[in-house]
Amino acid sequence: MSKWQGDNVQTETLTEEEVAAITGYQLPHKQIHWLASNGWQYVLTGARRPVVGRIYARLKLAGVKPTASSAVAETWTFDLSRVV
């Protein structure tokens, strides 16, 4: 894996420590059970470790039901049409 790919994965997904902090468990099978029981989306690595997306986790922890549309930032435009 190239350096760029490794950095990209680390910024886009939670670290193992962050998953442990959220679930309260160090063992991957316990983390998987907690994530599934609490309705979190995750994928498993080849080593059967859960991987959680960073944006997904932020939305979930903020109480927002993560969807494909809520994960994409809305485009902001400067609107002066109502300025008198």
Distance bins in CASP14 RR format, pairs under 12 A and 6 or more apart:
PFRMAT RR
TARGET T0000
AUTHOR 0000-0000-0000
RMODE 2
METHOD distances of the structure
MODEL  1
1 7 0 0 0 0 0 1 0 0 0 0 0
1 8 0 0 0 0 1 0 0 0 0 0 0
1 9 0 0 0 0 1 0 0 0 0 0 0
1 10 0 0 0 0 0 1 0 0 0 0 0
2 8 0 0 0 0 1 0 0 0 0 0 0
2 9 0 0 0 0 0 1 0 0 0 0 0
3 9 0 0 0 0 0 1 0 0 0 0 0
3 10 0 0 0 0 0 1 0 0 0 0 0
4 10 0 0 0 0 0 1 0 0 0 0 0
4 11 0 0 0 0 0 1 0 0 0 0 0
5 11 0 0 0 0 0 1 0 0 0 0 0
5 12 0 0 0 0 0 1 0 0 0 0 0
6 12 0 0 0 0 1 0 0 0 0 0 0
6 13 0 0 0 0 0 1 0 0 0 0 0
7 13 0 0 0 0 0 1 0 0 0 0 0
8 54 0 0 0 0 0 1 0 0 0 0 0
9 15 0 0 0 0 0 1 0 0 0 0 0
9 43 0 0 0 0 0 1 0 0 0 0 0
9 45 0 0 0 0 0 1 0 0 0 0 0
9 51 0 0 0 0 1 0 0 0 0 0 0
9 53 0 0 0 0 0 1 0 0 0 0 0
9 54 0 0 0 0 0 1 0 0 0 0 0
10 16 0 0 0 0 0 1 0 0 0 0 0
10 17 0 0 0 0 0 1 0 0 0 0 0
10 18 0 0 0 0 0 1 0 0 0 0 0
10 51 0 0 0 0 0 1 0 0 0 0 0
10 53 0 0 0 0 0 1 0 0 0 0 0
10 54 0 0 0 0 1 0 0 0 0 0 0
11 18 0 0 0 0 0 1 0 0 0 0 0
11 53 0 0 0 0 0 1 0 0 0 0 0
11 54 1 0 0 1 0 0 0 0 0 0 0
11 55 0 0 0 0 0 1 0 0 0 0 0
12 51 0 0 0 0 1 0 0 0 0 0 0
12 52 0 0 0 0 0 1 0 0 0 0 0
12 53 1 0 0 1 0 0 0 0 0 0 0
12 54 1 0 1 0 0 0 0 0 0 0 0
12 55 1 0 0 1 0 0 0 0 0 0 0
12 56 0 0 0 0 1 0 0 0 0 0 0
12 57 0 0 0 0 0 1 0 0 0 0 0
12 58 0 0 0 0 0 1 0 0 0 0 0
12 71 0 0 0 0 0 1 0 0 0 0 0
13 19 0 0 0 0 1 0 0 0 0 0 0
13 41 0 0 0 0 0 1 0 0 0 0 0
13 42 0 0 0 0 1 0 0 0 0 0 0
13 43 0 0 0 0 1 0 0 0 0 0 0
13 45 0 0 0 0 0 1 0 0 0 0 0
13 49 0 0 0 0 0 1 0 0 0 0 0
13 50 0 0 0 0 1 0 0 0 0 0 0
13 51 1 0 1 0 0 0 0 0 0 0 0
13 52 1 0 0 1 0 0 0 0 0 0 0
13 53 1 0 1 0 0 0 0 0 0 0 0
13 54 1 0 0 1 0 0 0 0 0 0 0
13 55 0 0 0 0 1 0 0 0 0 0 0
13 56 0 0 0 0 1 0 0 0 0 0 0
13 57 0 0 0 0 1 0 0 0 0 0 0
14 20 0 0 0 0 1 0 0 0 0 0 0
14 21 0 0 0 0 1 0 0 0 0 0 0
14 22 1 0 0 1 0 0 0 0 0 0 0
14 23 0 0 0 0 0 1 0 0 0 0 0
14 31 0 0 0 0 0 1 0 0 0 0 0
14 35 0 0 0 0 0 1 0 0 0 0 0
14 40 0 0 0 0 0 1 0 0 0 0 0
14 42 0 0 0 0 1 0 0 0 0 0 0
14 43 0 0 0 0 0 1 0 0 0 0 0
14 49 0 0 0 0 0 1 0 0 0 0 0
14 50 0 0 0 0 1 0 0 0 0 0 0
14 51 1 0 0 1 0 0 0 0 0 0 0
14 52 1 0 1 0 0 0 0 0 0 0 0
14 53 1 0 0 1 0 0 0 0 0 0 0
14 54 1 0 1 0 0 0 0 0 0 0 0
14 55 0 0 0 0 0 1 0 0 0 0 0
14 56 0 0 0 0 1 0 0 0 0 0 0
14 57 1 0 1 0 0 0 0 0 0 0 0
14 58 0 0 0 0 1 0 0 0 0 0 0
14 60 0 0 0 0 0 1 0 0 0 0 0
14 61 0 0 0 0 0 1 0 0 0 0 0
15 21 0 0 0 0 1 0 0 0 0 0 0
15 22 0 0 0 0 0 1 0 0 0 0 0
15 49 0 0 0 0 0 1 0 0 0 0 0
15 50 0 0 0 0 0 1 0 0 0 0 0
15 51 0 0 0 0 0 1 0 0 0 0 0
15 52 0 0 0 0 1 0 0 0 0 0 0
15 53 0 0 0 0 0 1 0 0 0 0 0
15 54 0 0 0 0 1 0 0 0 0 0 0
15 57 0 0 0 0 0 1 0 0 0 0 0
16 22 0 0 0 0 0 1 0 0 0 0 0
16 23 0 0 0 0 0 1 0 0 0 0 0
16 25 0 0 0 0 0 1 0 0 0 0 0
16 26 0 0 0 0 1 0 0 0 0 0 0
16 27 0 0 0 0 0 1 0 0 0 0 0
16 28 0 0 0 0 1 0 0 0 0 0 0
16 31 0 0 0 0 1 0 0 0 0 0 0
16 45 0 0 0 0 0 1 0 0 0 0 0
16 47 0 0 0 0 0 1 0 0 0 0 0
16 49 1 0 0 1 0 0 0 0 0 0 0
16 50 0 0 0 0 1 0 0 0 0 0 0
16 51 0 0 0 0 1 0 0 0 0 0 0
16 52 0 0 0 0 0 1 0 0 0 0 0
17 23 0 0 0 0 0 1 0 0 0 0 0
17 24 0 0 0 0 0 1 0 0 0 0 0
17 25 0 0 0 0 0 1 0 0 0 0 0
17 26 0 0 0 0 1 0 0 0 0 0 0
17 31 0 0 0 0 0 1 0 0 0 0 0
18 24 0 0 0 0 0 1 0 0 0 0 0
18 31 0 0 0 0 0 1 0 0 0 0 0
18 50 0 0 0 0 0 1 0 0 0 0 0
18 51 0 0 0 0 0 1 0 0 0 0 0
18 52 1 0 0 1 0 0 0 0 0 0 0
18 53 0 0 0 0 1 0 0 0 0 0 0
18 54 0 0 0 0 1 0 0 0 0 0 0
18 57 1 0 0 1 0 0 0 0 0 0 0
18 58 0 0 0 0 0 1 0 0 0 0 0
18 61 0 0 0 0 0 1 0 0 0 0 0
19 25 0 0 0 0 1 0 0 0 0 0 0
19 26 0 0 0 0 1 0 0 0 0 0 0
19 27 0 0 0 0 0 1 0 0 0 0 0
19 28 0 0 0 0 1 0 0 0 0 0 0
19 30 0 0 0 0 0 1 0 0 0 0 0
19 31 1 0 1 0 0 0 0 0 0 0 0
19 32 0 0 0 0 1 0 0 0 0 0 0
19 34 0 0 0 0 1 0 0 0 0 0 0
19 35 0 0 0 0 1 0 0 0 0 0 0
19 40 0 0 0 0 1 0 0 0 0 0 0
19 42 0 0 0 0 1 0 0 0 0 0 0
19 43 0 0 0 0 0 1 0 0 0 0 0
19 44 0 0 0 0 0 1 0 0 0 0 0
19 45 0 0 0 0 0 1 0 0 0 0 0
19 49 0 0 0 0 1 0 0 0 0 0 0
19 50 1 0 0 1 0 0 0 0 0 0 0
19 51 0 0 0 0 1 0 0 0 0 0 0
19 52 1 0 1 0 0 0 0 0 0 0 0
19 53 0 0 0 0 1 0 0 0 0 0 0
19 54 0 0 0 0 0 1 0 0 0 0 0
19 57 0 0 0 0 1 0 0 0 0 0 0
20 26 1 0 1 0 0 0 0 0 0 0 0
20 27 0 0 0 0 1 0 0 0 0 0 0
20 28 0 0 0 0 1 0 0 0 0 0 0
20 30 0 0 0 0 1 0 0 0 0 0 0
20 31 1 0 0 1 0 0 0 0 0 0 0
20 34 0 0 0 0 0 1 0 0 0 0 0
20 35 0 0 0 0 0 1 0 0 0 0 0
20 49 0 0 0 0 0 1 0 0 0 0 0
20 50 0 0 0 0 0 1 0 0 0 0 0
20 52 0 0 0 0 0 1 0 0 0 0 0
21 31 0 0 0 0 0 1 0 0 0 0 0
21 34 0 0 0 0 0 1 0 0 0 0 0
21 52 0 0 0 0 0 1 0 0 0 0 0
21 57 0 0 0 0 0 1 0 0 0 0 0
21 61 0 0 0 0 0 1 0 0 0 0 0
22 31 0 0 0 0 1 0 0 0 0 0 0
22 34 0 0 0 0 1 0 0 0 0 0 0
22 35 0 0 0 0 1 0 0 0 0 0 0
22 38 0 0 0 0 1 0 0 0 0 0 0
22 40 0 0 0 0 1 0 0 0 0 0 0
22 42 0 0 0 0 0 1 0 0 0 0 0
22 50 0 0 0 0 0 1 0 0 0 0 0
22 52 1 0 0 1 0 0 0 0 0 0 0
22 53 0 0 0 0 0 1 0 0 0 0 0
22 54 0 0 0 0 0 1 0 0 0 0 0
22 56 0 0 0 0 0 1 0 0 0 0 0
22 57 1 0 0 1 0 0 0 0 0 0 0
22 58 0 0 0 0 0 1 0 0 0 0 0
22 60 0 0 0 0 1 0 0 0 0 0 0
22 61 1 0 0 1 0 0 0 0 0 0 0
23 29 0 0 0 0 0 1 0 0 0 0 0
23 30 1 0 0 1 0 0 0 0 0 0 0
23 31 1 0 1 0 0 0 0 0 0 0 0
23 32 0 0 0 0 1 0 0 0 0 0 0
23 33 0 0 0 0 1 0 0 0 0 0 0
23 34 1 0 1 0 0 0 0 0 0 0 0
23 35 1 0 0 1 0 0 0 0 0 0 0
23 36 0 0 0 0 0 1 0 0 0 0 0
23 37 0 0 0 0 1 0 0 0 0 0 0
23 38 0 0 0 0 1 0 0 0 0 0 0
23 39 0 0 0 0 0 1 0 0 0 0 0
23 40 0 0 0 0 1 0 0 0 0 0 0
23 42 0 0 0 0 0 1 0 0 0 0 0
23 49 0 0 0 0 0 1 0 0 0 0 0
23 50 0 0 0 0 1 0 0 0 0 0 0
23 52 0 0 0 0 1 0 0 0 0 0 0
23 57 0 0 0 0 0 1 0 0 0 0 0
24 30 0 0 0 0 1 0 0 0 0 0 0
24 31 1 0 0 1 0 0 0 0 0 0 0
24 33 0 0 0 0 0 1 0 0 0 0 0
24 34 1 0 0 1 0 0 0 0 0 0 0
24 35 0 0 0 0 0 1 0 0 0 0 0
24 38 0 0 0 0 0 1 0 0 0 0 0
25 31 1 0 1 0 0 0 0 0 0 0 0
25 32 0 0 0 0 1 0 0 0 0 0 0
25 33 0 0 0 0 1 0 0 0 0 0 0
25 34 1 0 0 1 0 0 0 0 0 0 0
25 35 0 0 0 0 1 0 0 0 0 0 0
25 37 0 0 0 0 0 1 0 0 0 0 0
25 38 0 0 0 0 0 1 0 0 0 0 0
25 49 0 0 0 0 0 1 0 0 0 0 0
25 50 0 0 0 0 0 1 0 0 0 0 0
26 34 0 0 0 0 0 1 0 0 0 0 0
26 49 0 0 0 0 0 1 0 0 0 0 0
27 33 0 0 0 0 1 0 0 0 0 0 0
27 34 0 0 0 0 0 1 0 0 0 0 0
27 48 0 0 0 0 0 1 0 0 0 0 0
27 49 0 0 0 0 0 1 0 0 0 0 0
27 50 0 0 0 0 0 1 0 0 0 0 0
28 34 0 0 0 0 0 1 0 0 0 0 0
28 35 0 0 0 0 0 1 0 0 0 0 0
28 42 0 0 0 0 0 1 0 0 0 0 0
28 44 0 0 0 0 1 0 0 0 0 0 0
28 45 0 0 0 0 1 0 0 0 0 0 0
28 46 0 0 0 0 0 1 0 0 0 0 0
28 47 1 0 0 1 0 0 0 0 0 0 0
28 48 1 0 1 0 0 0 0 0 0 0 0
28 49 1 0 1 0 0 0 0 0 0 0 0
28 50 1 0 0 1 0 0 0 0 0 0 0
28 51 0 0 0 0 0 1 0 0 0 0 0
29 35 0 0 0 0 0 1 0 0 0 0 0
29 36 0 0 0 0 0 1 0 0 0 0 0
29 44 0 0 0 0 0 1 0 0 0 0 0
29 47 0 0 0 0 0 1 0 0 0 0 0
29 48 1 0 0 1 0 0 0 0 0 0 0
29 49 0 0 0 0 1 0 0 0 0 0 0
29 50 0 0 0 0 1 0 0 0 0 0 0
30 36 0 0 0 0 0 1 0 0 0 0 0
30 37 0 0 0 0 0 1 0 0 0 0 0
30 49 0 0 0 0 0 1 0 0 0 0 0
30 50 0 0 0 0 0 1 0 0 0 0 0
31 37 0 0 0 0 0 1 0 0 0 0 0
31 38 0 0 0 0 0 1 0 0 0 0 0
31 40 0 0 0 0 1 0 0 0 0 0 0
31 42 0 0 0 0 1 0 0 0 0 0 0
31 44 0 0 0 0 0 1 0 0 0 0 0
31 45 0 0 0 0 0 1 0 0 0 0 0
31 48 0 0 0 0 0 1 0 0 0 0 0
31 49 1 0 0 1 0 0 0 0 0 0 0
31 50 1 0 1 0 0 0 0 0 0 0 0
31 51 0 0 0 0 0 1 0 0 0 0 0
31 52 0 0 0 0 1 0 0 0 0 0 0
32 38 0 0 0 0 0 1 0 0 0 0 0
32 39 0 0 0 0 0 1 0 0 0 0 0
32 40 0 0 0 0 1 0 0 0 0 0 0
32 42 1 0 0 1 0 0 0 0 0 0 0
32 43 0 0 0 0 0 1 0 0 0 0 0
32 44 1 0 0 1 0 0 0 0 0 0 0
32 45 0 0 0 0 0 1 0 0 0 0 0
32 48 1 0 0 1 0 0 0 0 0 0 0
32 49 0 0 0 0 1 0 0 0 0 0 0
32 50 1 0 1 0 0 0 0 0 0 0 0
32 51 0 0 0 0 0 1 0 0 0 0 0
32 52 0 0 0 0 0 1 0 0 0 0 0
33 39 0 0 0 0 0 1 0 0 0 0 0
33 40 0 0 0 0 0 1 0 0 0 0 0
33 42 0 0 0 0 0 1 0 0 0 0 0
33 50 0 0 0 0 1 0 0 0 0 0 0
34 40 0 0 0 0 1 0 0 0 0 0 0
34 42 0 0 0 0 0 1 0 0 0 0 0
34 50 0 0 0 0 1 0 0 0 0 0 0
34 52 0 0 0 0 0 1 0 0 0 0 0
35 41 0 0 0 0 1 0 0 0 0 0 0
35 42 1 0 1 0 0 0 0 0 0 0 0
35 43 0 0 0 0 0 1 0 0 0 0 0
35 44 0 0 0 0 0 1 0 0 0 0 0
35 49 0 0 0 0 0 1 0 0 0 0 0
35 50 1 0 1 0 0 0 0 0 0 0 0
35 51 0 0 0 0 0 1 0 0 0 0 0
35 52 1 0 0 1 0 0 0 0 0 0 0
35 53 0 0 0 0 0 1 0 0 0 0 0
35 56 0 0 0 0 0 1 0 0 0 0 0
35 57 0 0 0 0 0 1 0 0 0 0 0
35 60 0 0 0 0 0 1 0 0 0 0 0
36 42 0 0 0 0 1 0 0 0 0 0 0
36 44 0 0 0 0 0 1 0 0 0 0 0
36 50 0 0 0 0 1 0 0 0 0 0 0
36 52 0 0 0 0 0 1 0 0 0 0 0
38 50 0 0 0 0 0 1 0 0 0 0 0
38 52 0 0 0 0 0 1 0 0 0 0 0
38 57 0 0 0 0 0 1 0 0 0 0 0
38 60 0 0 0 0 1 0 0 0 0 0 0
38 61 0 0 0 0 0 1 0 0 0 0 0
39 52 0 0 0 0 0 1 0 0 0 0 0
39 56 0 0 0 0 0 1 0 0 0 0 0
39 60 0 0 0 0 1 0 0 0 0 0 0
39 65 0 0 0 0 0 1 0 0 0 0 0
39 66 0 0 0 0 0 1 0 0 0 0 0
40 50 0 0 0 0 1 0 0 0 0 0 0
40 51 0 0 0 0 0 1 0 0 0 0 0
40 52 1 0 0 1 0 0 0 0 0 0 0
40 53 0 0 0 0 1 0 0 0 0 0 0
40 56 1 0 0 1 0 0 0 0 0 0 0
40 57 0 0 0 0 1 0 0 0 0 0 0
40 59 0 0 0 0 0 1 0 0 0 0 0
40 60 1 0 0 1 0 0 0 0 0 0 0
40 61 0 0 0 0 0 1 0 0 0 0 0
40 65 0 0 0 0 0 1 0 0 0 0 0
40 66 0 0 0 0 1 0 0 0 0 0 0
41 50 0 0 0 0 1 0 0 0 0 0 0
41 51 0 0 0 0 0 1 0 0 0 0 0
41 52 1 0 0 1 0 0 0 0 0 0 0
41 53 0 0 0 0 1 0 0 0 0 0 0
41 55 0 0 0 0 0 1 0 0 0 0 0
41 56 1 0 0 1 0 0 0 0 0 0 0
41 57 0 0 0 0 1 0 0 0 0 0 0
41 59 0 0 0 0 0 1 0 0 0 0 0
41 60 0 0 0 0 1 0 0 0 0 0 0
41 65 0 0 0 0 0 1 0 0 0 0 0
41 66 1 0 0 1 0 0 0 0 0 0 0
41 67 0 0 0 0 0 1 0 0 0 0 0
41 68 0 0 0 0 0 1 0 0 0 0 0
41 71 0 0 0 0 0 1 0 0 0 0 0
42 48 0 0 0 0 0 1 0 0 0 0 0
42 49 0 0 0 0 1 0 0 0 0 0 0
42 50 1 0 1 0 0 0 0 0 0 0 0
42 51 1 0 0 1 0 0 0 0 0 0 0
42 52 1 0 1 0 0 0 0 0 0 0 0
42 53 0 0 0 0 1 0 0 0 0 0 0
42 56 0 0 0 0 1 0 0 0 0 0 0
42 57 0 0 0 0 1 0 0 0 0 0 0
42 60 0 0 0 0 0 1 0 0 0 0 0
42 66 0 0 0 0 0 1 0 0 0 0 0
43 49 0 0 0 0 1 0 0 0 0 0 0
43 50 1 0 0 1 0 0 0 0 0 0 0
43 51 1 0 1 0 0 0 0 0 0 0 0
43 52 0 0 0 0 1 0 0 0 0 0 0
43 53 0 0 0 0 1 0 0 0 0 0 0
43 56 0 0 0 0 0 1 0 0 0 0 0
44 50 1 0 0 1 0 0 0 0 0 0 0
44 51 1 0 0 1 0 0 0 0 0 0 0
44 52 0 0 0 0 0 1 0 0 0 0 0
45 51 1 0 1 0 0 0 0 0 0 0 0
45 52 0 0 0 0 0 1 0 0 0 0 0
50 57 0 0 0 0 0 1 0 0 0 0 0
51 57 0 0 0 0 0 1 0 0 0 0 0
52 58 0 0 0 0 0 1 0 0 0 0 0
52 59 0 0 0 0 0 1 0 0 0 0 0
52 60 0 0 0 0 1 0 0 0 0 0 0
52 61 0 0 0 0 0 1 0 0 0 0 0
52 66 0 0 0 0 0 1 0 0 0 0 0
53 59 0 0 0 0 1 0 0 0 0 0 0
53 60 0 0 0 0 1 0 0 0 0 0 0
53 61 0 0 0 0 0 1 0 0 0 0 0
53 66 0 0 0 0 1 0 0 0 0 0 0
53 71 0 0 0 0 1 0 0 0 0 0 0
54 60 0 0 0 0 0 1 0 0 0 0 0
54 61 0 0 0 0 0 1 0 0 0 0 0
54 66 0 0 0 0 0 1 0 0 0 0 0
54 71 0 0 0 0 0 1 0 0 0 0 0
55 61 0 0 0 0 0 1 0 0 0 0 0
55 62 0 0 0 0 0 1 0 0 0 0 0
55 64 0 0 0 0 0 1 0 0 0 0 0
55 66 1 0 0 1 0 0 0 0 0 0 0
55 67 0 0 0 0 0 1 0 0 0 0 0
55 68 0 0 0 0 0 1 0 0 0 0 0
55 70 0 0 0 0 1 0 0 0 0 0 0
55 71 1 0 1 0 0 0 0 0 0 0 0
55 72 0 0 0 0 1 0 0 0 0 0 0
55 73 0 0 0 0 1 0 0 0 0 0 0
56 62 0 0 0 0 0 1 0 0 0 0 0
56 63 0 0 0 0 0 1 0 0 0 0 0
56 64 0 0 0 0 1 0 0 0 0 0 0
56 65 0 0 0 0 0 1 0 0 0 0 0
56 66 1 0 1 0 0 0 0 0 0 0 0
56 67 0 0 0 0 1 0 0 0 0 0 0
56 68 0 0 0 0 0 1 0 0 0 0 0
56 70 0 0 0 0 1 0 0 0 0 0 0
56 71 1 0 0 1 0 0 0 0 0 0 0
57 63 0 0 0 0 0 1 0 0 0 0 0
57 64 0 0 0 0 0 1 0 0 0 0 0
57 66 0 0 0 0 1 0 0 0 0 0 0
57 71 0 0 0 0 0 1 0 0 0 0 0
58 64 0 0 0 0 1 0 0 0 0 0 0
58 66 0 0 0 0 1 0 0 0 0 0 0
58 70 0 0 0 0 0 1 0 0 0 0 0
58 71 0 0 0 0 1 0 0 0 0 0 0
58 73 0 0 0 0 0 1 0 0 0 0 0
59 65 1 0 0 1 0 0 0 0 0 0 0
59 66 1 0 1 0 0 0 0 0 0 0 0
59 67 0 0 0 0 1 0 0 0 0 0 0
59 68 0 0 0 0 0 1 0 0 0 0 0
59 69 0 0 0 0 0 1 0 0 0 0 0
59 70 1 0 0 1 0 0 0 0 0 0 0
59 71 1 0 0 1 0 0 0 0 0 0 0
59 72 0 0 0 0 0 1 0 0 0 0 0
59 73 0 0 0 0 0 1 0 0 0 0 0
60 66 1 0 1 0 0 0 0 0 0 0 0
60 67 0 0 0 0 0 1 0 0 0 0 0
60 70 0 0 0 0 0 1 0 0 0 0 0
60 71 0 0 0 0 0 1 0 0 0 0 0
62 70 0 0 0 0 0 1 0 0 0 0 0
63 70 0 0 0 0 0 1 0 0 0 0 0
64 70 1 0 1 0 0 0 0 0 0 0 0
64 71 0 0 0 0 1 0 0 0 0 0 0
65 71 0 0 0 0 0 1 0 0 0 0 0
66 72 0 0 0 0 0 1 0 0 0 0 0
END
